[in-house]
Amino acid sequence: MKISQVDVPLCQVGEGPVWDAADQALYYIDIIARKVFRWDPETGDHRHWDLPDMIGSMALCGSGREPDGALVALFSG
């Protein structure tokens, strides 16, 4: 096993890394900043989605090549 530092934006409270093997991308959340991030290590592309409330957890949904979406647990429900 090789452990490497990932060059991603600094999070206030970064949690819940989820590796999507089919998409070859890392998804993770910033609880306080209310964001879901996606990082593609091959291209270095970094995306994020803003959420309306603090997020506690996230799971990817779908069974195809790319995730069909995500299920998120927000403070408000």
mmCIF file as gemmi writes it, N, C-alpha and C atoms, coordinates in Angstrom:
data_model
loop_
_atom_site.group_PDB
_atom_site.id
_atom_site.type_symbol
_atom_site.label_atom_id
_atom_site.label_alt_id
_atom_site.label_comp_id
_atom_site.label_asym_id
_atom_site.label_entity_id
_atom_site.label_seq_id
_atom_site.pdbx_PDB_ins_code
_atom_site.Cartn_x
_atom_site.Cartn_y
_atom_site.Cartn_z
_atom_site.occupancy
_atom_site.B_iso_or_equiv
_atom_site.pdbx_formal_charge
_atom_site.auth_seq_id
_atom_site.auth_asym_id
_atom_site.pdbx_PDB_model_num
ATOM 1 N N . MET Axp A 1 ? 0.84 -1.164 0 1 0 ? 1 A 1
ATOM 2 C CA . MET Axp A 1 ? 0 0 0 1 0 ? 1 A 1
ATOM 3 C C . MET Axp A 1 ? 0.889 1.231 0 1 0 ? 1 A 1
ATOM 4 N N . LYS Axp A 2 ? 0.544 2.181 -0.857 1 0 ? 2 A 1
ATOM 5 C CA . LYS Axp A 2 ? 1.258 3.447 -0.91 1 0 ? 2 A 1
ATOM 6 C C . LYS Axp A 2 ? 0.343 4.541 -0.388 1 0 ? 2 A 1
ATOM 7 N N . ILE Axp A 3 ? 0.816 5.323 0.555 1 0 ? 3 A 1
ATOM 8 C CA . ILE Axp A 3 ? 0.037 6.425 1.12 1 0 ? 3 A 1
ATOM 9 C C . ILE Axp A 3 ? 0.63 7.727 0.605 1 0 ? 3 A 1
ATOM 10 N N . SER Axp A 4 ? -0.241 8.569 0.045 1 0 ? 4 A 1
ATOM 11 C CA . SER Axp A 4 ? 0.198 9.833 -0.53 1 0 ? 4 A 1
ATOM 12 C C . SER Axp A 4 ? -0.699 10.957 -0.046 1 0 ? 4 A 1
ATOM 13 N N . GLN Axp A 5 ? -0.129 12.139 0.027 1 0 ? 5 A 1
ATOM 14 C CA . GLN Axp A 5 ? -0.912 13.328 0.346 1 0 ? 5 A 1
ATOM 15 C C . GLN Axp A 5 ? -1.635 13.777 -0.909 1 0 ? 5 A 1
ATOM 16 N N . VAL Axp A 6 ? -2.896 14.156 -0.754 1 0 ? 6 A 1
ATOM 17 C CA . VAL Axp A 6 ? -3.707 14.609 -1.868 1 0 ? 6 A 1
ATOM 18 C C . VAL Axp A 6 ? -3.787 16.125 -1.812 1 0 ? 6 A 1
ATOM 19 N N . ASP Axp A 7 ? -3.523 16.768 -2.932 1 0 ? 7 A 1
ATOM 20 C CA . ASP Axp A 7 ? -3.546 18.221 -3.007 1 0 ? 7 A 1
ATOM 21 C C . ASP Axp A 7 ? -4.967 18.688 -3.306 1 0 ? 7 A 1
ATOM 22 N N . VAL Axp A 8 ? -5.739 18.903 -2.25 1 0 ? 8 A 1
ATOM 23 C CA . VAL Axp A 8 ? -7.129 19.34 -2.377 1 0 ? 8 A 1
ATOM 24 C C . VAL Axp A 8 ? -7.313 20.625 -1.576 1 0 ? 8 A 1
ATOM 25 N N . PRO Axp A 9 ? -8.404 21.362 -1.848 1 0 ? 9 A 1
ATOM 26 C CA . PRO Axp A 9 ? -8.64 22.587 -1.091 1 0 ? 9 A 1
ATOM 27 C C . PRO Axp A 9 ? -8.76 22.322 0.41 1 0 ? 9 A 1
ATOM 28 N N . LEU Axp A 10 ? -8.304 23.259 1.207 1 0 ? 10 A 1
ATOM 29 C CA . LEU Axp A 10 ? -8.405 23.159 2.651 1 0 ? 10 A 1
ATOM 30 C C . LEU Axp A 10 ? -9.865 23.223 3.069 1 0 ? 10 A 1
ATOM 31 N N . CYS Axp A 11 ? -10.271 22.274 3.906 1 0 ? 11 A 1
ATOM 32 C CA . CYS Axp A 11 ? -11.652 22.233 4.4 1 0 ? 11 A 1
ATOM 33 C C . CYS Axp A 11 ? -11.702 22.757 5.826 1 0 ? 11 A 1
ATOM 34 N N . GLN Axp A 12 ? -12.854 23.295 6.195 1 0 ? 12 A 1
ATOM 35 C CA . GLN Axp A 12 ? -13.056 23.687 7.589 1 0 ? 12 A 1
ATOM 36 C C . GLN Axp A 12 ? -13.2 22.436 8.445 1 0 ? 12 A 1
ATOM 37 N N . VAL Axp A 13 ? -14.066 21.516 8.021 1 0 ? 13 A 1
ATOM 38 C CA . VAL Axp A 13 ? -14.204 20.203 8.651 1 0 ? 13 A 1
ATOM 39 C C . VAL Axp A 13 ? -14.439 19.196 7.527 1 0 ? 13 A 1
ATOM 40 N N . GLY Axp A 14 ? -13.358 18.639 6.985 1 0 ? 14 A 1
ATOM 41 C CA . GLY Axp A 14 ? -13.436 17.672 5.899 1 0 ? 14 A 1
ATOM 42 C C . GLY Axp A 14 ? -13.677 16.273 6.45 1 0 ? 14 A 1
ATOM 43 N N . GLU Axp A 15 ? -14.633 15.563 5.87 1 0 ? 15 A 1
ATOM 44 C CA . GLU Axp A 15 ? -15.017 14.234 6.355 1 0 ? 15 A 1
ATOM 45 C C . GLU Axp A 15 ? -15.497 13.36 5.21 1 0 ? 15 A 1
ATOM 46 N N . GLY Axp A 16 ? -15.709 12.087 5.539 1 0 ? 16 A 1
ATOM 47 C CA . GLY Axp A 16 ? -16.433 11.142 4.697 1 0 ? 16 A 1
ATOM 48 C C . GLY Axp A 16 ? -15.882 10.872 3.32 1 0 ? 16 A 1
ATOM 49 N N . PRO Axp A 17 ? -14.583 10.605 3.168 1 0 ? 17 A 1
ATOM 50 C CA . PRO Axp A 17 ? -14.096 10.313 1.82 1 0 ? 17 A 1
ATOM 51 C C . PRO Axp A 17 ? -14.74 9.036 1.271 1 0 ? 17 A 1
ATOM 52 N N . VAL Axp A 18 ? -15.171 9.107 0.012 1 0 ? 18 A 1
ATOM 53 C CA . VAL Axp A 18 ? -15.775 7.964 -0.674 1 0 ? 18 A 1
ATOM 54 C C . VAL Axp A 18 ? -15.076 7.814 -2.022 1 0 ? 18 A 1
ATOM 55 N N . TRP Axp A 19 ? -14.436 6.667 -2.239 1 0 ? 19 A 1
ATOM 56 C CA . TRP Axp A 19 ? -13.784 6.41 -3.518 1 0 ? 19 A 1
ATOM 57 C C . TRP Axp A 19 ? -14.78 5.719 -4.429 1 0 ? 19 A 1
ATOM 58 N N . ASP Axp A 20 ? -15.008 6.282 -5.605 1 0 ? 20 A 1
ATOM 59 C CA . ASP Axp A 20 ? -15.865 5.668 -6.605 1 0 ? 20 A 1
ATOM 60 C C . ASP Axp A 20 ? -14.964 4.943 -7.6 1 0 ? 20 A 1
ATOM 61 N N . ALA Axp A 21 ? -14.911 3.618 -7.476 1 0 ? 21 A 1
ATOM 62 C CA . ALA Axp A 21 ? -14.007 2.817 -8.309 1 0 ? 21 A 1
ATOM 63 C C . ALA Axp A 21 ? -14.371 2.905 -9.789 1 0 ? 21 A 1
ATOM 64 N N . ALA Axp A 22 ? -15.655 2.918 -10.111 1 0 ? 22 A 1
ATOM 65 C CA . ALA Axp A 22 ? -16.075 2.984 -11.514 1 0 ? 22 A 1
ATOM 66 C C . ALA Axp A 22 ? -15.686 4.313 -12.145 1 0 ? 22 A 1
ATOM 67 N N . ASP Axp A 23 ? -15.827 5.392 -11.402 1 0 ? 23 A 1
ATOM 68 C CA . ASP Axp A 23 ? -15.545 6.742 -11.89 1 0 ? 23 A 1
ATOM 69 C C . ASP Axp A 23 ? -14.087 7.151 -11.659 1 0 ? 23 A 1
ATOM 70 N N . GLN Axp A 24 ? -13.376 6.377 -10.818 1 0 ? 24 A 1
ATOM 71 C CA . GLN Axp A 24 ? -11.996 6.688 -10.452 1 0 ? 24 A 1
ATOM 72 C C . GLN Axp A 24 ? -11.885 8.109 -9.909 1 0 ? 24 A 1
ATOM 73 N N . ALA Axp A 25 ? -12.768 8.44 -8.966 1 0 ? 25 A 1
ATOM 74 C CA . ALA Axp A 25 ? -12.798 9.776 -8.388 1 0 ? 25 A 1
ATOM 75 C C . ALA Axp A 25 ? -13.046 9.68 -6.89 1 0 ? 25 A 1
ATOM 76 N N . LEU Axp A 26 ? -12.564 10.688 -6.181 1 0 ? 26 A 1
ATOM 77 C CA . LEU Axp A 26 ? -12.745 10.78 -4.74 1 0 ? 26 A 1
ATOM 78 C C . LEU Axp A 26 ? -13.798 11.837 -4.439 1 0 ? 26 A 1
ATOM 79 N N . TYR Axp A 27 ? -14.801 11.46 -3.663 1 0 ? 27 A 1
ATOM 80 C CA . TYR Axp A 27 ? -15.824 12.38 -3.192 1 0 ? 27 A 1
ATOM 81 C C . TYR Axp A 27 ? -15.618 12.569 -1.699 1 0 ? 27 A 1
ATOM 82 N N . TYR Axp A 28 ? -15.831 13.791 -1.202 1 0 ? 28 A 1
ATOM 83 C CA . TYR Axp A 28 ? -15.738 14.043 0.229 1 0 ? 28 A 1
ATOM 84 C C . TYR Axp A 28 ? -16.548 15.286 0.554 1 0 ? 28 A 1
ATOM 85 N N . ILE Axp A 29 ? -16.778 15.521 1.836 1 0 ? 29 A 1
ATOM 86 C CA . ILE Axp A 29 ? -17.632 16.633 2.246 1 0 ? 29 A 1
ATOM 87 C C . ILE Axp A 29 ? -16.876 17.601 3.153 1 0 ? 29 A 1
ATOM 88 N N . ASP Axp A 30 ? -17.337 18.834 3.167 1 0 ? 30 A 1
ATOM 89 C CA . ASP Axp A 30 ? -16.914 19.824 4.161 1 0 ? 30 A 1
ATOM 90 C C . ASP Axp A 30 ? -18.176 20.198 4.927 1 0 ? 30 A 1
ATOM 91 N N . ILE Axp A 31 ? -18.276 19.706 6.147 1 0 ? 31 A 1
ATOM 92 C CA . ILE Axp A 31 ? -19.486 19.857 6.96 1 0 ? 31 A 1
ATOM 93 C C . ILE Axp A 31 ? -19.847 21.332 7.142 1 0 ? 31 A 1
ATOM 94 N N . ILE Axp A 32 ? -18.91 22.115 7.652 1 0 ? 32 A 1
ATOM 95 C CA . ILE Axp A 32 ? -19.176 23.519 7.991 1 0 ? 32 A 1
ATOM 96 C C . ILE Axp A 32 ? -19.409 24.376 6.751 1 0 ? 32 A 1
ATOM 97 N N . ALA Axp A 33 ? -18.614 24.153 5.709 1 0 ? 33 A 1
ATOM 98 C CA . ALA Axp A 33 ? -18.74 24.958 4.486 1 0 ? 33 A 1
ATOM 99 C C . ALA Axp A 33 ? -19.934 24.545 3.626 1 0 ? 33 A 1
ATOM 100 N N . ARG Axp A 34 ? -20.608 23.435 3.989 1 0 ? 34 A 1
ATOM 101 C CA . ARG Axp A 34 ? -21.805 22.966 3.29 1 0 ? 34 A 1
ATOM 102 C C . ARG Axp A 34 ? -21.518 22.627 1.834 1 0 ? 34 A 1
ATOM 103 N N . LYS Axp A 35 ? -20.471 21.808 1.604 1 0 ? 35 A 1
ATOM 104 C CA . LYS Axp A 35 ? -20.071 21.462 0.242 1 0 ? 35 A 1
ATOM 105 C C . LYS Axp A 35 ? -19.804 19.97 0.104 1 0 ? 35 A 1
ATOM 106 N N . VAL Axp A 36 ? -20.074 19.451 -1.092 1 0 ? 36 A 1
ATOM 107 C CA . VAL Axp A 36 ? -19.636 18.119 -1.512 1 0 ? 36 A 1
ATOM 108 C C . VAL Axp A 36 ? -18.587 18.351 -2.592 1 0 ? 36 A 1
ATOM 109 N N . PHE Axp A 37 ? -17.449 17.665 -2.477 1 0 ? 37 A 1
ATOM 110 C CA . PHE Axp A 37 ? -16.354 17.81 -3.439 1 0 ? 37 A 1
ATOM 111 C C . PHE Axp A 37 ? -16.168 16.527 -4.241 1 0 ? 37 A 1
ATOM 112 N N . ARG Axp A 38 ? -15.668 16.68 -5.464 1 0 ? 38 A 1
ATOM 113 C CA . ARG Axp A 38 ? -15.257 15.547 -6.307 1 0 ? 38 A 1
ATOM 114 C C . ARG Axp A 38 ? -13.889 15.879 -6.871 1 0 ? 38 A 1
ATOM 115 N N . TRP Axp A 39 ? -12.952 14.944 -6.685 1 0 ? 39 A 1
ATOM 116 C CA . TRP Axp A 39 ? -11.588 15.135 -7.192 1 0 ? 39 A 1
ATOM 117 C C . TRP Axp A 39 ? -11.222 13.975 -8.103 1 0 ? 39 A 1
ATOM 118 N N . ASP Axp A 40 ? -10.752 14.308 -9.31 1 0 ? 40 A 1
ATOM 119 C CA . ASP Axp A 40 ? -10.289 13.312 -10.273 1 0 ? 40 A 1
ATOM 120 C C . ASP Axp A 40 ? -8.766 13.323 -10.251 1 0 ? 40 A 1
ATOM 121 N N . PRO Axp A 41 ? -8.134 12.293 -9.675 1 0 ? 41 A 1
ATOM 122 C CA . PRO Axp A 41 ? -6.673 12.304 -9.555 1 0 ? 41 A 1
ATOM 123 C C . PRO Axp A 41 ? -5.94 12.225 -10.887 1 0 ? 41 A 1
ATOM 124 N N . GLU Axp A 42 ? -6.593 11.678 -11.913 1 0 ? 42 A 1
ATOM 125 C CA . GLU Axp A 42 ? -5.935 11.568 -13.212 1 0 ? 42 A 1
ATOM 126 C C . GLU Axp A 42 ? -5.787 12.927 -13.891 1 0 ? 42 A 1
ATOM 127 N N . THR Axp A 43 ? -6.846 13.741 -13.819 1 0 ? 43 A 1
ATOM 128 C CA . THR Axp A 43 ? -6.821 15.045 -14.495 1 0 ? 43 A 1
ATOM 129 C C . THR Axp A 43 ? -6.538 16.207 -13.539 1 0 ? 43 A 1
ATOM 130 N N . GLY Axp A 44 ? -6.712 15.95 -12.233 1 0 ? 44 A 1
ATOM 131 C CA . GLY Axp A 44 ? -6.565 17.02 -11.247 1 0 ? 44 A 1
ATOM 132 C C . GLY Axp A 44 ? -7.807 17.887 -11.138 1 0 ? 44 A 1
ATOM 133 N N . ASP Axp A 45 ? -8.857 17.558 -11.909 1 0 ? 45 A 1
ATOM 134 C CA . ASP Axp A 45 ? -10.098 18.329 -11.884 1 0 ? 45 A 1
ATOM 135 C C . ASP Axp A 45 ? -10.75 18.248 -10.51 1 0 ? 45 A 1
ATOM 136 N N . HIS Axp A 46 ? -11.147 19.4 -10.023 1 0 ? 46 A 1
ATOM 137 C CA . HIS Axp A 46 ? -11.802 19.503 -8.719 1 0 ? 46 A 1
ATOM 138 C C . HIS Axp A 46 ? -13.123 20.233 -8.898 1 0 ? 46 A 1
ATOM 139 N N . ARG Axp A 47 ? -14.217 19.607 -8.468 1 0 ? 47 A 1
ATOM 140 C CA . ARG Axp A 47 ? -15.54 20.226 -8.543 1 0 ? 47 A 1
ATOM 141 C C . ARG Axp A 47 ? -16.144 20.257 -7.153 1 0 ? 47 A 1
ATOM 142 N N . HIS Axp A 48 ? -17.114 21.124 -6.965 1 0 ? 48 A 1
ATOM 143 C CA . HIS Axp A 48 ? -17.867 21.092 -5.71 1 0 ? 48 A 1
ATOM 144 C C . HIS Axp A 48 ? -19.3 21.517 -5.947 1 0 ? 48 A 1
ATOM 145 N N . TRP Axp A 49 ? -20.156 21.075 -5.036 1 0 ? 49 A 1
ATOM 146 C CA . TRP Axp A 49 ? -21.563 21.427 -5.047 1 0 ? 49 A 1
ATOM 147 C C . TRP Axp A 49 ? -21.884 22.063 -3.707 1 0 ? 49 A 1
ATOM 148 N N . ASP Axp A 50 ? -22.551 23.221 -3.744 1 0 ? 50 A 1
ATOM 149 C CA . ASP Axp A 50 ? -22.977 23.906 -2.527 1 0 ? 50 A 1
ATOM 150 C C . ASP Axp A 50 ? -24.299 23.319 -2.059 1 0 ? 50 A 1
ATOM 151 N N . LEU Axp A 51 ? -24.437 23.151 -0.762 1 0 ? 51 A 1
ATOM 152 C CA . LEU Axp A 51 ? -25.655 22.604 -0.171 1 0 ? 51 A 1
ATOM 153 C C . LEU Axp A 51 ? -26.352 23.663 0.668 1 0 ? 51 A 1
ATOM 154 N N . PRO Axp A 52 ? -27.655 23.51 0.9 1 0 ? 52 A 1
ATOM 155 C CA . PRO Axp A 52 ? -28.392 24.53 1.639 1 0 ? 52 A 1
ATOM 156 C C . PRO Axp A 52 ? -28.195 24.484 3.152 1 0 ? 52 A 1
ATOM 157 N N . ASP Axp A 53 ? -27.541 23.439 3.659 1 0 ? 53 A 1
ATOM 158 C CA . ASP Axp A 53 ? -27.381 23.277 5.102 1 0 ? 53 A 1
ATOM 159 C C . ASP Axp A 53 ? -26.123 22.458 5.383 1 0 ? 53 A 1
ATOM 160 N N . MET Axp A 54 ? -25.721 22.4 6.649 1 0 ? 54 A 1
ATOM 161 C CA . MET Axp A 54 ? -24.561 21.579 7.01 1 0 ? 54 A 1
ATOM 162 C C . MET Axp A 54 ? -24.851 20.118 6.681 1 0 ? 54 A 1
ATOM 163 N N . ILE Axp A 55 ? -23.826 19.417 6.234 1 0 ? 55 A 1
ATOM 164 C CA . ILE Axp A 55 ? -23.957 18.026 5.813 1 0 ? 55 A 1
ATOM 165 C C . ILE Axp A 55 ? -23.263 17.116 6.821 1 0 ? 55 A 1
ATOM 166 N N . GLY Axp A 56 ? -23.919 16.003 7.143 1 0 ? 56 A 1
ATOM 167 C CA . GLY Axp A 56 ? -23.35 15.057 8.097 1 0 ? 56 A 1
ATOM 168 C C . GLY Axp A 56 ? -22.727 13.842 7.435 1 0 ? 56 A 1
ATOM 169 N N . SER Axp A 57 ? -23.298 13.413 6.306 1 0 ? 57 A 1
ATOM 170 C CA . SER Axp A 57 ? -22.754 12.259 5.592 1 0 ? 57 A 1
ATOM 171 C C . SER Axp A 57 ? -23.276 12.246 4.166 1 0 ? 57 A 1
ATOM 172 N N . MET Axp A 58 ? -22.643 11.375 3.351 1 0 ? 58 A 1
ATOM 173 C CA . MET Axp A 58 ? -23.002 11.276 1.947 1 0 ? 58 A 1
ATOM 174 C C . MET Axp A 58 ? -22.756 9.863 1.46 1 0 ? 58 A 1
ATOM 175 N N . ALA Axp A 59 ? -23.607 9.376 0.559 1 0 ? 59 A 1
ATOM 176 C CA . ALA Axp A 59 ? -23.403 8.093 -0.11 1 0 ? 59 A 1
ATOM 177 C C . ALA Axp A 59 ? -23.72 8.282 -1.585 1 0 ? 59 A 1
ATOM 178 N N . LEU Axp A 60 ? -22.923 7.662 -2.449 1 0 ? 60 A 1
ATOM 179 C CA . LEU Axp A 60 ? -23.185 7.726 -3.885 1 0 ? 60 A 1
ATOM 180 C C . LEU Axp A 60 ? -24.309 6.77 -4.234 1 0 ? 60 A 1
ATOM 181 N N . CYS Axp A 61 ? -25.132 7.136 -5.205 1 0 ? 61 A 1
ATOM 182 C CA . CYS Axp A 61 ? -26.264 6.316 -5.643 1 0 ? 61 A 1
ATOM 183 C C . CYS Axp A 61 ? -26.066 5.909 -7.098 1 0 ? 61 A 1
ATOM 184 N N . GLY Axp A 62 ? -26.598 4.754 -7.451 1 0 ? 62 A 1
ATOM 185 C CA . GLY Axp A 62 ? -26.552 4.293 -8.837 1 0 ? 62 A 1
ATOM 186 C C . GLY Axp A 62 ? -25.617 3.123 -9.002 1 0 ? 62 A 1
ATOM 187 N N . SER Axp A 63 ? -25.755 2.458 -10.131 1 0 ? 63 A 1
ATOM 188 C CA . SER Axp A 63 ? -24.924 1.281 -10.394 1 0 ? 63 A 1
ATOM 189 C C . SER Axp A 63 ? -24.271 1.337 -11.761 1 0 ? 63 A 1
ATOM 190 N N . GLY Axp A 64 ? -24.379 2.47 -12.435 1 0 ? 64 A 1
ATOM 191 C CA . GLY Axp A 64 ? -23.794 2.604 -13.765 1 0 ? 64 A 1
ATOM 192 C C . GLY Axp A 64 ? -22.349 3.056 -13.717 1 0 ? 64 A 1
ATOM 193 N N . ARG Axp A 65 ? -21.826 3.484 -14.86 1 0 ? 65 A 1
ATOM 194 C CA . ARG Axp A 65 ? -20.436 3.947 -14.971 1 0 ? 65 A 1
ATOM 195 C C . ARG Axp A 65 ? -20.196 5.158 -14.084 1 0 ? 65 A 1
ATOM 196 N N . GLU Axp A 66 ? -21.127 6.103 -14.084 1 0 ? 66 A 1
ATOM 197 C CA . GLU Axp A 66 ? -21.009 7.308 -13.256 1 0 ? 66 A 1
ATOM 198 C C . GLU Axp A 66 ? -22.099 7.261 -12.198 1 0 ? 66 A 1
ATOM 199 N N . PRO Axp A 67 ? -21.868 7.863 -11.046 1 0 ? 67 A 1
ATOM 200 C CA . PRO Axp A 67 ? -22.935 7.902 -10.042 1 0 ? 67 A 1
ATOM 201 C C . PRO Axp A 67 ? -24.156 8.638 -10.588 1 0 ? 67 A 1
ATOM 202 N N . ASP Axp A 68 ? -25.334 8.141 -10.226 1 0 ? 68 A 1
ATOM 203 C CA . ASP Axp A 68 ? -26.576 8.789 -10.644 1 0 ? 68 A 1
ATOM 204 C C . ASP Axp A 68 ? -26.938 9.94 -9.727 1 0 ? 68 A 1
ATOM 205 N N . GLY Axp A 69 ? -26.182 10.137 -8.683 1 0 ? 69 A 1
ATOM 206 C CA . GLY Axp A 69 ? -26.448 11.183 -7.717 1 0 ? 69 A 1
ATOM 207 C C . GLY Axp A 69 ? -25.886 10.78 -6.379 1 0 ? 69 A 1
ATOM 208 N N . ALA Axp A 70 ? -26.301 11.49 -5.366 1 0 ? 70 A 1
ATOM 209 C CA . ALA Axp A 70 ? -25.825 11.2 -4.021 1 0 ? 70 A 1
ATOM 210 C C . ALA Axp A 70 ? -26.965 11.377 -3.033 1 0 ? 70 A 1
ATOM 211 N N . LEU Axp A 71 ? -26.9 10.61 -1.991 1 0 ? 71 A 1
ATOM 212 C CA . LEU Axp A 71 ? -27.819 10.745 -0.877 1 0 ? 71 A 1
ATOM 213 C C . LEU Axp A 71 ? -27.048 11.468 0.22 1 0 ? 71 A 1
ATOM 214 N N . VAL Axp A 72 ? -27.568 12.594 0.686 1 0 ? 72 A 1
ATOM 215 C CA . VAL Axp A 72 ? -26.869 13.375 1.705 1 0 ? 72 A 1
ATOM 216 C C . VAL Axp A 72 ? -27.744 13.542 2.935 1 0 ? 72 A 1
ATOM 217 N N . ALA Axp A 73 ? -27.13 13.525 4.09 1 0 ? 73 A 1
ATOM 218 C CA . ALA Axp A 73 ? -27.82 13.757 5.349 1 0 ? 73 A 1
ATOM 219 C C . ALA Axp A 73 ? -27.505 15.182 5.779 1 0 ? 73 A 1
ATOM 220 N N . LEU Axp A 74 ? -28.513 16.042 5.739 1 0 ? 74 A 1
ATOM 221 C CA . LEU Axp A 74 ? -28.339 17.437 6.108 1 0 ? 74 A 1
ATOM 222 C C . LEU Axp A 74 ? -28.87 17.684 7.526 1 0 ? 74 A 1
ATOM 223 N N . PHE Axp A 75 ? -28.381 18.732 8.145 1 0 ? 75 A 1
ATOM 224 C CA . PHE Axp A 75 ? -28.826 19.103 9.484 1 0 ? 75 A 1
ATOM 225 C C . PHE Axp A 75 ? -30.343 19.276 9.547 1 0 ? 75 A 1
ATOM 226 N N . SER Axp A 76 ? -30.899 19.831 8.459 1 0 ? 76 A 1
ATOM 227 C CA . SER Axp A 76 ? -32.337 20.101 8.413 1 0 ? 76 A 1
ATOM 228 C C . SER Axp A 76 ? -33.175 18.894 8.005 1 0 ? 76 A 1
ATOM 229 N N . GLY Axp A 77 ? -32.524 17.81 7.623 1 0 ? 77 A 1
ATOM 230 C CA . GLY Axp A 77 ? -33.284 16.616 7.246 1 0 ? 77 A 1
ATOM 231 C C . GLY Axp A 77 ? -32.827 15.987 5.967 1 0 ? 77 A 1
